[in-house]
Amino acid sequence: MLTRDDSIAAAPRIRRARKVARAVSVQRRKVDAHRARTYRQRQRDGERIYRLSLNDDAIAAMIESCRLSEQQALDHQQCEQALAEIIGEWTQRWLR
């Protein structure tokens, strides 16, 4: 059982832990708020995010067609960008 002396000695550690927890909480809220702002901006711009499940053949085809270099194919964000460009081009062709 904790004595009064134990709780007094633990007080600085508890205050320090609470301060760290608040700082982490504030940072997390900032990240969440930024994510929400970008989501709302994409909606205003008419953009939507879709997840695609592709095998490596799609990446190989983008390398063969010179849409991606082998180095770029290792970067997930570069692959997503190339796929978005391809789908955008197809959309323009289909709408003609």
For each residue, the residues with C-beta under 8 A, 3 or more apart:
1:
2: 6 7 10
3: 6 7
4: 7 8
5: 8 9
6: 2 3 9 10
7: 2 3 4 10 11
8: 4 5 11
9: 5 6 12
10: 2 6 7 13 14
11: 7 8 14 15
12: 9 15 16
13: 10 16 17
14: 10 11 17 18
15: 11 12 18 19
16: 12 13 19 20
17: 13 14 20 21
18: 14 15 21 22
19: 15 16 22 23
20: 16 17 23 24
21: 17 18 24 25
22: 18 19 25 26
23: 19 20 26 27
24: 20 21 27 28
25: 21 22 28 29
26: 22 23 29 30
27: 23 24 30 31
28: 24 25 31 32
29: 25 26 32 33
30: 26 27 33 34
31: 27 28 34 35
32: 28 29 35 36
33: 29 30 36 37
34: 30 31 37 38
35: 31 32 38 39
36: 32 33 39 40
37: 33 34 40 41
38: 34 35 41 42
39: 35 36 42 43
40: 36 37 43 44
41: 37 38 44 45
42: 38 39 45 47 48 49
43: 39 40 46 47 48
44: 40 41
45: 41 42
46: 43
47: 42 43
48: 42 43
49: 42
50:
51:
52: 83
53:
54: 57 58 59 83
55: 58
56: 59 60
57: 54 60 61
58: 54 55 61 62 83
59: 54 56 62 63 68 73 79
60: 56 57 63 64
61: 57 58 64 65
62: 58 59 65 67 68 73 79 82 83 86
63: 59 60 66 67 68 69 70 73
64: 60 61
65: 61 62
66: 63
67: 62 63 82 85 86
68: 59 62 63 72 73 78 79 82
69: 63 72 73
70: 63 73 74
71: 74 75
72: 68 69 75 78 79 82
73: 59 62 63 68 69 70 78 79
74: 70 71
75: 71 72 78 79
76: 79 80
77: 80 81
78: 68 72 73 75 81 82
79: 59 62 68 72 73 75 76 82 83
80: 76 77 83 84
81: 77 78 84 85
82: 62 67 68 72 78 79 85 86
83: 52 54 58 62 79 80 86 87
84: 80 81 87 88
85: 67 81 82 88 89
86: 62 67 82 83 89 90
87: 83 84 90 91
88: 84 85 91 92
89: 85 86 92 93
90: 86 87 93 94
91: 87 88 94 95
92: 88 89 95 96
93: 89 90 96
94: 90 91
95: 91 92
96: 92 93
